[in-house]
Amino acid sequence: MAKLDVTIPNLKLNDGTSIPMLGYGTGTAWYKTGEESKIDQAVIDAVKTATKLGYTHLDGAEVYKTETELGTAIKESGVLREKLYVTTKVFNDNINDIAGAIKTSLQKLQLDYVDLYLIHQPWFANSDADLQKAWADMEAVHASGFAKSIGVSNYLPNHLAAVLKTAKVKPVCNQIEFHPYLQRVELLDFHKQHGIATTAYAPLTAATKAKPGPLDEYVSRLVKKYAVSENEIYLRWCIDQDIVPITTSGKEQRLSDYLRAATFKLTPVEIKQINELGQEKHFRGFWSNKFQDDDRS
């Protein structure tokens, strides 16, 4: 398959670095339920396919148990390290030893540093002090050079506010579930007020497990107008709002198609219409037991 000649845009973060605005994730679809030591060749092949097509933003996490595969794929891809943007995350089990956790992750990834290191979720904390201690440990990792940028994932405004009270280094981003049926209005407003970028996992939910929905008919018209699939419409909807979507697939054609999201722009009217139709339905695919049942937080 010929590589689609597109340039993925970058978003500048609050620490002066830039993040590619379309990421390839080794998360839910590749989550390893068995022994971590058993190598999943399919993950290696999929990541190598993504890099061959032109994806440079690779998103992983220790909890997925696929850091070794991601590292192998990076090494075998032949892509220069400085051309890649690699993210990984620390989970609850290691929240009290973040310095040790990133060293273990780097060993599995066969890297000297990651471009972005995230706390995977905030529910390890019983108090603001717990959140602040973990963030201080993240700042130490940042100072060590093991992570060029640091951020969080699945945080709500109250979690972020606690961190910001004592932070010397502000989180560059918060990675959250985000799609038209879960627009997180209050959270995104908080991000904007404090210069925190939004990265989105499950951005294609409206085209997959939330079907049918009020967006289907309108988006089908946009599909015809722009000669893309509805997946690319939803990816572009994120990008046009300065939100970085993280998506995944093991299929080369689909990954190639996703890159078409970098070849067009939605109009402000179209973005507004998607927002309004999306607010007619509420759907949350992850962590539903931890959130209020609305689309604001």
BAVO-373589 format. One line per 2 residues: number of its first residue (from 0); their letters; for each residue x, y, z negated of C-alpha. Coordinates in pm, 1 decimal. Layout:
<recs>
NUM) A) X,Y,Z  ...
</recs>
This chain:
<recs>
0) MA) 0.0,0.0,0.0  134.8,342.8,96.8
2) KL) 195.2,581.5,-191.3  -56.3,865.7,-195.9
4) DV) 138.1,1188.7,-153.2  -3.6,1393.6,-440.2
6) TI) 140.4,1607.9,-714.3  -8.8,1545.3,-1057.8
8) PN) -39.9,1884.1,-1231.6  128.5,1951.4,-1567.5
10) LK) -15.0,2113.9,-1878.1  214.6,2326.9,-2091.7
12) LN) 204.8,2235.3,-2461.5  246.6,2464.0,-2761.6
14) DG) 610.0,2358.3,-2811.0  708.2,2462.7,-2458.6
16) TS) 717.9,2111.7,-2310.0  480.6,1997.7,-2034.7
18) IP) 264.6,1685.8,-2007.7  148.8,1529.4,-1676.7
20) ML) -228.6,1569.0,-1654.5  -307.3,1210.4,-1557.4
22) GY) -180.3,928.5,-1774.3  -162.7,552.8,-1734.5
24) GT) -261.6,375.3,-2055.1  -156.8,35.3,-2189.3
26) GT) -439.5,42.4,-2443.0  -779.1,-121.1,-2467.6
28) AW) -765.3,-312.2,-2138.2  -426.9,-460.6,-2226.4
30) YK) -464.5,-495.2,-2604.1  -291.1,-818.6,-2705.2
32) TG) -501.2,-1027.0,-2943.3  -245.9,-1304.9,-2982.6
34) EE) 115.2,-1308.7,-3094.4  306.4,-996.1,-2999.1
36) SK) 612.2,-1204.1,-2913.4  429.2,-1374.6,-2625.3
38) ID) 507.7,-1159.2,-2322.8  214.5,-1060.2,-2100.8
40) QA) 357.1,-1037.9,-1749.8  33.6,-881.3,-1623.2
42) VI) 102.5,-569.0,-1832.4  456.5,-541.2,-1692.8
44) DA) 330.1,-579.1,-1337.3  50.7,-325.2,-1386.7
46) VK) 283.8,-60.0,-1530.3  532.0,-115.7,-1249.0
48) TA) 248.5,-77.5,-998.5  147.6,248.8,-1164.7
50) TK) 499.7,390.3,-1152.7  539.2,278.9,-789.9
52) LG) 225.4,473.6,-700.9  357.1,787.1,-872.6
54) YT) 227.3,776.4,-1229.7  489.8,918.6,-1464.4
56) HL) 284.9,963.8,-1784.3  276.0,625.3,-1962.7
58) DG) 70.2,596.9,-2282.5  126.4,315.3,-2532.2
60) AE) 91.4,237.9,-2904.1  232.1,-8.4,-3153.5
62) VY) -114.5,-143.6,-3234.1  -167.0,-259.3,-2872.8
64) KT) 132.3,-496.9,-2917.1  249.1,-417.6,-2563.0
66) ET) 543.9,-184.6,-2627.7  787.1,-458.8,-2523.3
68) EL) 605.5,-501.7,-2191.7  595.4,-126.4,-2137.6
70) GT) 968.8,-103.1,-2204.5  1046.3,-387.9,-1966.3
72) AI) 832.4,-229.6,-1694.1  1006.8,105.6,-1738.3
74) KE) 1348.0,-60.3,-1711.0  1249.5,-267.7,-1406.5
76) SG) 1071.5,20.6,-1230.8  1396.6,192.1,-1140.3
78) VL) 1243.3,531.1,-1219.4  1485.8,767.6,-1389.9
80) RE) 1406.1,812.2,-1761.3  1387.6,1190.4,-1729.5
82) KL) 1117.0,1153.0,-1462.9  888.0,969.3,-1706.0
84) YV) 669.7,1096.9,-1990.5  630.5,819.7,-2248.1
86) TT) 389.8,826.3,-2541.8  353.1,582.0,-2828.2
88) KV) 168.8,589.6,-3161.7  213.8,482.6,-3522.1
90) FN) -71.9,289.7,-3684.9  -183.7,245.4,-4046.4
92) DN) 42.4,-48.3,-4127.6  350.1,170.2,-4089.0
94) IN) 214.3,510.1,-4192.0  432.3,507.8,-4504.4
96) DI) 745.4,439.9,-4299.4  707.4,650.9,-3988.3
98) AG) 1084.8,683.3,-3950.5  1117.2,304.3,-3943.5
100) AI) 813.5,264.4,-3717.8  949.6,483.3,-3439.5
102) KT) 1287.1,308.2,-3450.4  1108.4,-25.0,-3405.7
104) SL) 897.8,117.5,-3121.2  1204.8,259.7,-2946.6
106) QK) 1379.0,-76.2,-2973.6  1081.7,-248.5,-2807.6
108) LQ) 1056.3,25.8,-2544.7  1434.1,10.7,-2481.3
110) LD) 1440.8,390.3,-2503.6  1642.5,647.4,-2698.8
112) YV) 1340.0,873.7,-2745.8  972.6,911.0,-2659.3
114) DL) 831.6,1226.6,-2510.7  530.7,1220.0,-2741.9
116) YL) 470.2,1039.9,-3071.8  122.5,1034.7,-3224.6
118) IH) -40.0,931.1,-3551.8  -301.3,692.4,-3412.3
120) QP) -585.7,778.6,-3649.6  -647.9,968.8,-3975.0
122) WF) -841.9,715.7,-4181.1  -537.0,587.8,-4368.5
124) AN) -566.8,904.1,-4579.7  -755.2,934.9,-4906.7
126) SD) -673.8,1304.8,-4941.7  -538.8,1609.9,-4761.7
128) AD) -207.1,1539.2,-4934.2  -187.1,1200.4,-4758.0
130) LQ) -241.0,1367.8,-4419.7  19.2,1632.6,-4501.9
132) KA) 280.7,1379.7,-4615.3  239.4,1175.6,-4297.1
134) WA) 274.8,1490.6,-4089.2  591.6,1591.7,-4276.8
136) DM) 730.6,1248.7,-4189.1  637.2,1312.4,-3823.4
138) EA) 822.0,1643.9,-3838.4  1131.8,1458.9,-3964.0
140) VH) 1107.0,1220.2,-3665.9  1079.8,1522.3,-3436.1
142) AS) 1384.3,1683.7,-3597.5  1581.2,1359.8,-3549.2
144) GF) 1526.8,1376.9,-3172.1  1347.6,1042.5,-3153.3
146) AK) 1029.9,1223.4,-3036.6  1044.4,1535.4,-2821.4
148) SI) 686.9,1626.5,-2918.6  453.5,1511.5,-3195.7
150) GV) 76.7,1502.5,-3222.6  -222.9,1309.7,-3349.9
152) SN) -513.9,1098.6,-3226.9  -876.5,1066.1,-3338.9
154) YL) -842.0,1360.9,-3579.3  -1141.3,1580.7,-3663.9
156) PN) -1127.5,1952.5,-3751.8  -1101.2,1882.0,-4125.3
158) HL) -803.3,1650.0,-4068.0  -632.2,1904.5,-3842.3
160) AA) -700.9,2189.5,-4085.8  -532.1,1994.0,-4365.9
162) VL) -225.4,1930.6,-4149.6  -201.1,2292.3,-4034.6
164) KT) -196.1,2421.2,-4394.7  154.3,2283.9,-4450.8
166) AK) 284.1,2211.8,-4099.4  615.3,2358.7,-3991.3
168) VK) 563.0,2207.9,-3643.9  211.0,2225.3,-3503.1
170) PV) 63.1,1911.4,-3340.1  91.6,1954.7,-2963.7
172) CN) -220.8,1750.9,-2894.3  -502.9,1539.5,-3030.4
174) QI) -590.9,1230.4,-2824.4  -963.0,1159.5,-2855.4
176) EF) -1245.2,972.5,-2687.3  -1384.3,1227.4,-2444.2
178) HP) -1622.1,1208.3,-2148.7  -1943.4,1385.5,-2039.2
180) YL) -2154.3,1184.1,-2284.4  -1919.6,1271.3,-2571.9
182) QR) -1808.5,1630.6,-2523.7  -1681.2,1705.5,-2876.7
184) VE) -1771.4,2075.3,-2856.0  -1677.1,2177.5,-3210.4
186) LL) -1354.1,1978.7,-3201.8  -1245.7,2124.4,-2867.2
188) DF) -1320.5,2474.8,-2994.4  -1092.1,2404.6,-3291.1
190) HK) -820.4,2280.8,-3053.8  -844.1,2599.7,-2847.8
192) QH) -833.3,2824.5,-3152.7  -509.1,2662.8,-3267.6
194) GI) -337.2,2596.8,-2934.9  -368.6,2218.8,-2961.5
196) AT) -408.7,2035.6,-2630.1  -672.1,1767.5,-2578.0
198) TA) -584.6,1431.5,-2426.7  -876.6,1204.7,-2342.9
200) YA) -907.1,829.4,-2366.5  -1206.0,646.9,-2213.8
202) PL) -1265.1,937.9,-1968.9  -1447.1,710.2,-1720.8
204) TA) -1714.0,594.0,-1966.8  -1995.8,769.3,-1777.9
206) AT) -1904.5,562.9,-1469.5  -1869.1,234.1,-1658.0
208) KA) -2026.1,120.5,-1982.6  -2258.3,420.8,-2030.3
210) KP) -2449.5,354.0,-1709.4  -2724.5,426.7,-1619.2
212) GP) -2735.4,790.0,-1723.7  -2856.3,1138.7,-1635.5
214) LD) -2533.3,1214.7,-1446.7  -2558.2,934.1,-1192.4
216) EY) -2761.3,1111.3,-923.5  -2575.8,1443.5,-943.3
218) VS) -2231.2,1282.8,-942.9  -2327.0,1066.7,-643.9
220) RL) -2376.9,1392.0,-449.6  -2031.7,1512.5,-555.6
222) VK) -1885.5,1177.2,-448.0  -2014.9,1243.0,-95.0
224) KY) -1904.1,1606.1,-94.7  -1543.3,1532.6,-197.4
226) AV) -1511.8,1183.4,-38.6  -1388.0,1027.7,-363.8
228) SE) -1535.8,782.0,-615.2  -1722.3,882.7,-928.9
230) NE) -1414.1,784.8,-1129.7  -1215.6,1062.1,-964.1
232) IY) -1499.7,1309.1,-1027.5  -1481.9,1235.8,-1400.5
234) LR) -1101.2,1252.9,-1406.8  -1109.8,1586.3,-1224.2
236) WC) -1378.7,1715.0,-1461.7  -1126.2,1664.1,-1742.6
238) ID) -832.3,1816.6,-1554.4  -1032.2,2123.7,-1453.0
240) QD) -1098.6,2190.0,-1822.3  -727.5,2155.9,-1914.7
242) IV) -788.9,1813.6,-2068.2  -543.4,1530.8,-1994.0
244) PI) -722.8,1204.2,-1907.7  -559.7,868.6,-1987.9
246) TT) -694.3,581.6,-1780.3  -594.9,229.9,-1684.8
248) SG) -646.9,-50.8,-1438.9  -465.3,-360.0,-1323.1
250) KE) -584.9,-305.7,-965.6  -348.0,-125.5,-730.9
252) QR) -624.0,13.2,-508.9  -809.3,160.4,-803.7
254) LS) -494.3,318.0,-945.3  -420.2,465.8,-605.3
256) DY) -773.6,601.0,-583.2  -745.3,766.3,-926.2
258) LR) -461.0,979.7,-789.9  -712.3,1144.5,-557.2
260) AA) -823.2,1338.5,-865.2  -519.6,1558.4,-796.2
262) TF) -634.3,1642.9,-441.1  -945.2,1854.6,-508.5
264) KL) -1104.9,2085.9,-764.6  -1461.5,2103.1,-892.6
266) TP) -1628.9,2442.0,-886.9  -1720.9,2615.0,-1215.5
268) VE) -2087.9,2554.7,-1130.8  -2026.3,2182.1,-1084.5
270) IK) -1836.0,2157.1,-1413.3  -2120.6,2339.3,-1590.5
272) QI) -2378.3,2106.5,-1435.3  -2185.8,1796.0,-1544.2
274) NE) -2157.8,1942.2,-1895.2  -2530.7,2013.2,-1915.6
276) LG) -2642.6,1677.1,-1776.1  -2391.7,1497.3,-1996.1
278) QE) -2540.7,1655.7,-2306.8  -2869.7,1479.0,-2231.9
280) KH) -2715.2,1147.8,-2341.8  -2494.5,1051.6,-2635.9
282) FR) -2256.3,757.6,-2612.0  -1955.5,672.6,-2824.1
284) GF) -1751.5,364.7,-2737.3  -1488.7,366.5,-3014.4
286) WS) -1468.6,423.8,-3391.8  -1845.4,470.0,-3415.6
288) NK) -1833.5,356.8,-3779.4  -1607.0,653.2,-3862.2
290) FQ) -1796.5,934.7,-3693.1  -2123.6,1114.2,-3736.3
292) DD) -2359.7,1004.7,-3460.5  -2336.7,1317.3,-3246.9
294) DR) -2120.4,1450.8,-2962.8  -1973.3,1751.3,-3142.4
296) S) -1719.7,1594.1,-3375.1
</recs>
